[in-house]
């Protein structure tokens, strides 16, 4: 019984250590997303480390995403549309409607491109 407890403790320690080593590389435009997320407190107690990469605009952020230098980032609708049209491996995981006067993008759902809205 004691051996089982020791092995379970070692496994839990290894899992905790592995998750502490996980790093999510996030692209940000001029620090805006990082500032908002930190102010809102949504980054507290995440089970991974966040490594922020700052970009001057969406185009270089999307280039870094396509090159595998980052895993995720926040961009507007037009840069995303151009990146998707250029076959950059991007996925929309959320869309936000800010006003009725904005731009609407209609597309056919396919395995290559899926967008969800919140």
N, C-alpha and C positions, 0 to 999 in steps of 0.2 A: 504494500500500500504506500509506504514512504517513497519507494522508487517511482511509482506513478505520479505522486505529487511533485517530486523533483523534476521529472521529465516534463510534466505539464507546465511547471514554472519556467523551465528552460525554453520551451516552445513559445510561451507567452512573451518572454523576454526577447526572443529572436524576432517574433512578429512585430512587437513594439519597436524594436531597433530598425527593422526593415522599413516600416512605415515612416519612421522619423528620417530615414535616408531618402525617401521619395521626394523629388523636386518637380514642381510644375513650373515650366518656363512660360511666363505670360507677357505678351506684347502690349504695350500701353502707349498712347499718344500723348506725349508731353506730361505724363504723370497724372492725367485726369482720372482714369479709372481707379488707380491705386488710392488716390486721395479720397474719392467718394466711398470706396469700399472700406477703407480704414476708418473713416468718419462714421460710417453706418455700423461698424462693428461686425461685419459679416465674415471677416477673416480670422476672428478669434477662435482658437481651439480647432483649427483645421488639422487633419491628421497627416499633413505633408508640409513641406517647406515651399514657399513661393519665391521664385527668382524673377524679379521684374526687369524687363528689357524696354527701354524707352526709345520711341521712334518719333520723328518730327511730323509724320503724317501716316495715313492709312496705307498708301502704296508701298512704302518700304516695310511696313509691318506685315503686309500680305506677302511680300517677297520673302521675308524671313520665315513666315509660316510655310510657304511652298518649299523652301530649302531645308526645312526641318530644324531651324534654329530656335523656334518657339513652338509650343503646343496649342496655344490659344491666344485670342486677343479680341478687342472690341473695335469694330469699324462700322461705318455708315453703309447705307443701302447701295449707293453708286459704286464705291470701291469694291464692295463685295460682288456686285453684279459683274463688273469688269474682270475681276479675278476668276470668278466661276466661268465666264465666257472664254477666258484664256487657259482653261483647264488646270488652274491651280487647285490642288486638292483641298477645297474649303467646304465647310458645312455650316449652314445657319442653324443655330440651336435656339435662337430666340429672336423675336422682332418686337419692337415697341412702336406703337402709333402715338406720336406726340401731338398731332393736330390734324384736322380735316383738310388743311391746305397743303399737306405734304405730298410726296411722290408715292405712287402705288406701283408695285412691281408684280406682274402676273406671270406665273410660269407653270408649266406642266410638271407634275410630280414624276420623278423617275428614280431608279436606284442610285443614279449618280448625284442627284440633287434633291434634297428634302429640306423643307423649311417648316418650322413650327412657330406658332405665335403664342404670346402670353398676354 
